[in-house]
C-alpha cells in the first residue's frame, strides 16, 4: 500500500508532474518585503512561465501577497496574464519595435522597455493614446539597453515625443551575486550619474529600479523605488553567501510515478548503450520521466532520486520518457508509488542547486528546463 505521505494532488493519469507550493511562494514574498522600505515596491519576474512554475498561478498568488508589478520577457507572456484576468502593471523586458508589436502592447495595456530612438519613434507614431514606457539603460551588462553615456540624451528625446509617458528608468546588474562589489558599485555610479543629469535637465524623475534578486538580498542602497525579484521569489539564492539575508523556501518540486519494478541479474545491461551493467542481482524500478520532460540526459548514472525518504541511484542512460533506478534497498516497492526528483521527502532534500552544481550550470536553467507536458500542480 502507498503511504499517505507519497500521495499527491496530481491526476492519477499523470506519470510525472511539477508541484508548486503556494504557501512557500507566499512565504518568500513576505520575507522579501521585510527587506524593503515601505516606499519600495516589489516586482515579480514571471517570464519563462514564471521560471517554469506556471506564470498565471504564480502571478495571481504573489499579487495577493503584496507584489504590485509583474515583469515578462515577451508580449505573448504579457497577453497570457491579461487573458487570465490579471490587471496589475506588466513590464515587458524584451526588445520590441514593430508596428504590430506596438499595437499589441497598447491593446493589452502592457508597458514596454525602450532603448533606441528608432523604437521610440515607432511607438510615438503608432500609438493613438499616451502609453507608459520604461527606459532600459546599459550600465555594464552589455546586453539590451541604451549605453549609459547616451542615456540622458535618449531620455530627453523620449520626453519630447508625443504619446510616450516615462514610467521608469532602470538598469540591470551583472555581478550583484559576487562577493566583490566593485562592478556593482561602478554600475550604480553610472546609473546615479544618469539620474542626476536627468534631474538637472528639468525632467521629472519617474520610478527608478536597479536591483535583481541578489541586490535585493545584499544591499538596501540598491533598492530605489522598486526591486525586480525572480530567483529569490521561487525560493533559491543567487549565491551561497546570500543565504544569511533571509529564509526562503523552494517552491517547485518534481514528482513521478514508478511504472514498473523488476529484478535483473548480474551481467544485465540497462538502457541504451549499456552504460550500466549490473554487478549482481538487483531490483530495478522504472520511473515515468525522462529527458523530454526536462531531466538532462547527460545526468545519466550521476543523479539520485528520493523514494520513501531514501536516496537511490539512477542507473543507465536516461531515455526520452523514462529513467531507471536501483531500488534494491526499497522493500516491497509498488508500481504507482510516487518518487521525488527535486524536492523534499522525509528528512532528505534534492534541490535545483544540487542539480546545477552536478551539471556545471545554474539553478535558473534547471527551473526553466521542465517540459510543459508536465502538469503544474498547485499545493498549499
N, C-alpha and C positions, 0 to 999 in steps of 0.2 A: 504493500500500500504506500502511496506517495504521501509524505507528511504535509501538514498544512503549510509549513514554512517554505515548501517548494512549489506551492500553487501560485497562480498569477491571475491578473485581470485580463490577460490576453485571451483571444479566442482559442477554443480547443482545436480549431483548424490550423492555427499558426504553428509552424515548426521552429520559428525564431522571431524575435521582436526586440524592440528597444523600449525600455521603461523610463518614463520621465517623472521624477519625484517632484511634484509641485510644491510640497511643503519645504523641501530643500531649496527650491528656487526662491520661494518667498523669504526663507531664512537668509539667503545670500543677499537679497535686495536690502533687507533690514540691516544686515551687518555693514554693507557698503554705505548706506545712507548715514549710519552713525559716524562714518569717517568724514562726512561733508558738513560744511556750514549750512545753516538754514537757507542761505541765499543761493547755494549751488544746486542746480538741478541734475538729475540723473537721466542719461540717455542710454537705452538698452540697444545694443548692436545685435540685430536679429537677421543679419544677412546669412546667406548659405543655409537657408531653412533653420535659422537660429542655431548655427553650428551643429546641424544635424539633430536638434532637439524638437523641431516642429515649430515653425515661426508663429503660426496663428495662436496655438495654445500658449506658447511662451509669452507672446505679446499681451494676450488677454490677462494672463496671470500677473505679470510684472506691473502692468498699468493699474491693477487693483492694489498694488503694494507700494505705490509712491513714485514709480517711474513716470516721467512726463513727456519724454521724447523717445522716438524709435529711429533707428538707422538701418538702412538696407544698402545693398551694393547696386541693384538694378531696378529699373522701372517695374518690371514684371513682379519682382518681390514686393514692391510697394502696393501694386494693384491687388495682389493676393490678400494683403492685410485689409485694404479698403473693402474688398468684396466680402470679407468676413465681418464687416460692420465696425471696424476699428476707425475711430475718428481722430486719434492723437496725431500731432505733427510728426511727419515722416521725412527724414533727410535721406536723399539719395546720394550716396558717397561716390558712386562711379561717374565717369565722364559721360555727358550727354550733349547733344548739339544739333540734331537734325530737326526739321520742322515737325516731323511725325512724333518724335520724342517730346518736343516741347508741348505739342497738343495733348499728348497722353498725360504728361505731368500736370498740365493745367486742369484737364478733365478730372483727374483722380486726386487733385489737391495735394500733390507731393511737392517737396521742396528740393531743388537741385543744387549741386555743387558746381560752381563756375571757376575757371582758372585761365581762360584765354579770352581776348577781345572778340574773336570770332564767335565763340559760344555766346557771349553776352549779347552781341548784335543779333544773332538768330533768335534768341529768346525775346529780346525787346521788340523786334519787328513782327514776330509771330503772335505774341500774346495780345489778347484783346482787353485784358484787365490786369492790374498790378498783381505780382506774384512774389512771395518771399524767396530770396535766393541766398546762398551761402558761399562766401569766397574761401576757397581752399588755397593755403599758402604753403609752398615747399620751403621749409626751413632746414632741410638736411636729410630728408628721407629719399630724395632724388627719385620720387615716383610721381604721382599726379600733383597738381598744384602750380600756381604761378610762383616763379622764383621770388624769394623774399625781397631781393633787390628791386624788383619791378612791381611789388605788391601795392605800394602806395599809389602809384600812377594808375594801376588797374582798378583799385577801389574808387579813385576819383572818376575814372571813366565810367564805371558801373553806376556810380551815384548820379551821373548826369543823364543816363539813359531812361527813357520813359518805360513804365510797366515793370521796373525792377525795384524791389524793396529789399534793402540789405538787412537780412535777418541775423547773420552771424559771420564772424571771421574765425577761421580755425586752421590748425596745422596738426601734423601727426608726428609723434616722437619715434625715432628709430631705435634708441637704445635705453629706453626707460627701465627695462628689466635688468640692466647691468649694475654691478656694484659701483663701478666708476661713473660718477655723474657728469664727467666733463662734456660729453657730447650733448646730453640733455640740457645742461646749463647753457651751452652755446646756442642750441635751438631756441631756448626760451629767451635768450638775449636778443636774437634776431626777431623773434615774434614780438617782443616788447617794443623794439625799435619801430616796427611797422605800426603798432598800435599808437605809439606816441606821435608818429608823423601824421597819422590819420587825424588824431585829435588836433594837432597844430594846423591842419588844413581846414579845420572847422566842420568836419563831418561828424555827426553824432555817432558815438560808438554803439554798435549792435552787441549782441551776445558774443562772448569770447570763449573758445574752448580749445584745449590742448591735450588734456590727459586721457590716455588709454587706461586699461586695467592696471598695468604696472605703475603708472604715475599716480593713479587714484590711490593705490595701496601704499605708495612710498613717500609722497611729498605733497602736503596740502597747498604749498605755494604754486603748484601746477594746476590747481582745480578750477580757477576762474569762475565763470558763470554756469558752467556745465561740464560734466565729465562723460566720456563715452566708454562704457564698460561692456566688454564681450566675455572673454575667458573667465574672469573672476565671477561673473554672474552665474556661470554654469558650474561653479564650484571648484575650479582649478586655479593654481597660482602660476603666473608667468615665469617665476623663478623661485628657487628654493629659499633664498633669503627673505622673500616677501611673506612667508608663511606666518611670521610673527605679527603681521599687521592686523589680522582678524581671523575669525574661524569660519571657513567656508565648507560647504557640504557638496560633494559631487551630485549632480542632478541626473545624469544618464547612467543607465545600466543596460547591458546587452545580455539577453537570455536566449536559450534554445532548448529544444527537447531531445532526449535520447530517442533515436528512431530504431535502433537495433542493438542487441547485445549478443556477442558470440565468443566462443573460445577458439583461439588459434594456437598452433603448436610450434615447437622450436623449428627454426628454419623457414617459417612462413613470412613471405614478403607482404608489406602493407602499402597500398595505394600506388599511384603512378610512379614508375621508375624504381620501385622498391627502395626508397630512401631509408626505410626502416625494415629490418628483418628481425623477427622475434628470436631471442636467445634461449627462451624456454617457453613452456606453455603459459598462456596469459589470457585474461578476459579483455576483450576489446569492445568498446562502445562506439557506435556511430552517432554523431551529433548532426542535427539538421541545419547546418550553417556553413558557408564556405566563402571563397574569395569574391563571388558575385554579390555577396551580402556586405562585404567590407572587411573581411578577415584577410590580411595580406598573405599571399601565397608564400612570400619569402620568410614568413614566420614559421614555416613548416619545421617540425622537430625542435622548435625553440620555445614554444608557448606552453602555458598550462591553463587549465580551467578549474572552476570550483564545482564539486559535486558533494552535496550534503556537508558543506563546510570543510571538505578536504580538497587539497590541491593535487590535481592529477595531470600527468604529462600528455600533451598532444603528440601523436606519432604518425609518421608517414607524410606524404605530400598532402597539403590542404587542397581540396578539389573545389570545383565551382559552387557546389551546393552542399557539400558535406565535409566533415573532418572526423578523424578517429582519435580516440584517447585510450590510454592504458587504464582500464577500470578494474584491474586485478584486486585492488585493496578495497573496493566498494562492494560490500556484501549484498547479494540479492538485488542488484540494480535492475530496475524495471524500465521497459520501453514506455515512453511518455513522460518520464521524470524530467524535471526542469534543471538545467545547469546554468551556471553564470560564467560568462566570458569576461565581462567587465562589470565590476560592482562588488558588493559585499554579500557573503554567505557565511553566517555564523561569525566567528572571530577573524576570518580571513577576508582580505580585500585585494582585488586586482584593479588597478586604475589605468586611465588613459596615459598617465605619466609613465607607468611601468611599460606599457607597450611602446611608447615613444622612445624611451631610453634603450630598449632592446633593439628597436628598429633603426636607431640613429636619426630620428625625426623629431617633430614637436607634437605636443598634445593637441594643438589646434587641428592638425591634419588628421589625427586619429578620430576626433569627434566628428569631423566633416565627412569621413570616408564611408559611413554606413549607408547602404543602399536604401532607396525608397521602397523597395519591396519588403523591407522590414517595417511592420506597423509600429507607429509611435503610440505607446500606451500610457496615458497619464495615470499616476498613482498619487494618493495623498493619505 
